[in-house]
Amino acid sequence: MKRGEEWKQKLATPPTDAQPFAVEGESTLRFVSKTRHRGVKAATIDFHFTNLLRPTLESLRPAGPLAQLEAQGLLGLDIGIDGQGQGRVLVALDDGRILQNHATLRQTLRARLKGATETSLPAAKPVTLEIDSETRLEVDSARERGR
């Protein structure tokens, strides 16, 4: 692998019974250099990614609140989590384990609720909820015992 070399990974997972949400995304990784971390040969890799997670509405209905809203004529729900992030990882060259991971993740939860008819909501406008979050992740592997 050459310095600066990039590769992309795409993610597309349909909903299942065990995980009732669809996930789509793409990561771009770039090889920066070889280094050593606590005596272990490693590769330094920069990355950035985007993703979108959408729950299936059927998975939300049994919980109660959605069924109550549907009974009131509020049928249109669009919900999803958009995410993006960037960071740098150190990966052991001998076995691929992550030695360090420093990343910043940003996510936005968006939910939009609208009635079956526009008049079923006050002021005839959809209700929109948006929550933004930012998380900084720093992981540094501990030395293995017995070595």
N, C-alpha and C positions, 0 to 999 in steps of 0.2 A: 504494500500500500504506500502511496506517495503522499507527502505533505500536501494539504489542501484538497485532497480527493474527497468528493462528496457522494453520498448515496441517499436514496429516498426509500421510505417504507410507507405503504398505505395500509390502512386498517378499515375494514368494513365487516361488521358483525351484526347479523340480524337478531331480533329478539327471540328468546327461547323461554320455556317455562321456568327454568332456573334463574335466568337473567332477563326479565321482561322489559328490555330496552334495547334500542338499536344504537350502535356506535359507529361513527365514521371519523376518519382522521388521516393525517399525513405527518410524517416526521422527516426532517432532513438532518443528516449527520455528516460531520466533516472531520476527517483525521487531521489532528494538529501536530502531534509529535510523539516520539517514544520518550519514556522517562523511567524513573524508579520511584517506588513508593514503599518506604519501610523495607527496602531490600528486594522488592518484587518488581520485575520488569513489567511495565505497563504502557498502554496507549492512552494519550489524551485525546478526547473526542468532544467537540462542541456540537450542540444540537438545538433545534427549535422544532416546535410542533403546533398543530392545531387539531382540535377534535370537536365533535358534536355528539351529545348523548340525548336521545329522545326516548322517554318511557312510553310503553304502549298504554293507551287509555284503558284497555280492558284490565290491566294490572292494577290500576288505581281505583276502579269502580268498587271492588269488594271492601275497600277501606271505609266506606261510609259517606264521607263528605261529598264525593263526586255524585253518588247516587242521590243524595239530598238535593244537590244543585240541579241535577237533571229533572227531578220531580217538580222543581220550581220553574222549569222551562229554560234553564241556563245550560245549553247543550254544547256550545262550542268552546273547547279547551285546547289550546296549543301550548305545549310546555317543552322546554329543552334547556340544555346546559351547553353553552359554547365555551371552549377552553383554548388557551394558548400558553406556551411556555418556552423557556430557553434555559440553557445551562451548559455545564461541562462535567464530564465523567472521566474517571480514570478506570480503565479496564485491565485486569491482569492478562498478560499475553499467554500465560501457560494454560489457564482454564476458563477465562472469560468472566470471572467474578468481578463485581463492581467493588472497587476499592474506595472510591470517593464519588459523591454526587452532589453538586451544587446547582440548584435550579430555582427559578422563579416561575410560579404558575399563576395565571389569571383566569378566573372563571366568572361567567355571568349566567345566572339562572333567570330565564324569562318565562313568564306564564301570562297568557292572554285568555280571558274568559269573555265570551259573548253569548248572547241569548239566541234562541232559535229564530226569534224575530227581533229586530233592532229595538222594538219598543219594550222588551221585557227587562231592560236594564235602566236604571235611573239616567236621565239625560240622553238616553238612546246611544250611549257610547260604550265600547268594550272596556272592561277593567283590565289593567295591565300591571303586573308586578315584575320588578327587575331588581335583582340582588347581585352586586359585584363583590368579588373577593380576590385577594392576592395573598399567596402563600410563598414563603421562602423556605426551601428545603436544603439542609446541609447534612450530609451523611458521610461519615468517615469510618471505615472498617477498623475494628480493634485488632490488635495483633492476635494471631492464633496462639492458643496456649500449647505448651509443649514443644514449641519450635525455638 
